[in-house]
Amino acid sequence: MTETTPIHPESAGGDDVLDAVLIGGGIMSATLGALLSTLAPDWSIALFERLGEPAAESSHPWNNAGTGHSGLCELNYMPDPRDGSKAAGIAEQFGLSRRFWSALARRDELDPATFVTATPHVTVVFGDDDIAYLRQRYATLRDQPAFADMEYTEDRAVIAEWAPLLVRGRADGDAMAATRHTAGTDVDFGALTRSLLSTMSAAGNAVRLHREITGLTRGKDGLWTVRGRDLDSGRRFRVRTRFVFVGAGGYALRLLQRAGLPEVRGYGVFPLGAQFLRTDNPDVVAEHHAKVYSQAALGAPPMSVPHLDRREVDGSASLLFGPYATFSTRLLRHGKLTDLFTTLRPHNIVPLVAAGLQNLDLVRFLISELLASRRRKFAQLQRFYPTADPGDWELIQAGQRAQLVKPDRKRGGVLEFGTELVTGADGTVAGLLGASPGASIAPSIMRDLLERCFPERRYEWSPLLAELLPEPAPVSAAR
């Protein structure tokens, strides 16, 4: 991506003052950059990314499942099969994402065909208990508009039509059930991120690569000084800005701590990584046209729900199976082993220890995963795909996630699985902490950010926001 220069800087005390600085070159900063560039075309905005290309961390297509999390097949969003509120909420948030992308496509600023592929979402379970769970889940969701077209079956012949690899070679007595929704998607969030950044650049705003941000300081005049280093030249730089968004993935907490943001006092992070088995064998790939999710193992974190996914990246199709949890003290895949320790503060030690003691099952699960042989990992794939050939599959390292640990008055600290938008009291700084389903619901998160950080712009931006982030069509019209 070509770097551009910010326009319309305002001179203040000898320094250029930008309207907004975005830290991190992933889907979150890209979504916010595209929104602000459209809503406020006269603003000067700059984005800084420490790596040599955007979307090289969690937004990279091989560092995430690319499911387009919509609640259609992910059982971790509905642990109680009688309560579909969270699954329905995520479905609506992802619906907003699709409407935002469509709005930009109508403005000739995005081409969805370059990053979205129609891919059915399937859930499969095995054994009587999980079949009863899935049957109840289906009964709970089928009356909700987003799930009205979901299908349910316990007929192996039907499942074989939906996803033949699941049934071929399976023992006759192996009971199974499945749901399918044909409106599911596969999303290349790397390609999407690059397209959104092109929208930002086309508006005359800056996308700066190989720029590592090292600190944030707010002055008495209310402006933020953003300090960093050009990794190509080694030159240190600083910019002044009215607003800062920290979308730096696992590094976000560290930067917000350095900014002295009281809203993150007591917050900590727990890093989790993942590996996947991948095959590019065209004969195998040609037989699987779905994303298939199932139940997580006991003690596994929600992000470790096993799934066999078809992926479309750069015009080529592959299959991924996993994830297999890994652990490292790095907070980014391209980070340092010292990362975790740089976030430790006297006020977050108790929450971190308390969260660890409350999640001993997770600790045991991680140890088990770290000790697992390739043969044992492959056996998990064969639970989905009984006739899988080990020679077709390679083990690849995926992204790194920094799960959020928050202080809790009763329990000391709690481990959160999800994303949280943190904003300063005056709305001049915001950051995103946590992990999945963040990428899939970025427009929803950014709409929340705009409401919280720019309330004075609500009426000015309202007509264009209604075009970019429209409400869903009435159910009767949609169906």
Summary of the structure (lengths in Angstrom):
residues: 479
radius of gyration: 22.6
end to end distance: 40.7
largest distance: 77.5
contacts: 1659
relative contact order: 0.17
helix: 37%
strand: 27%
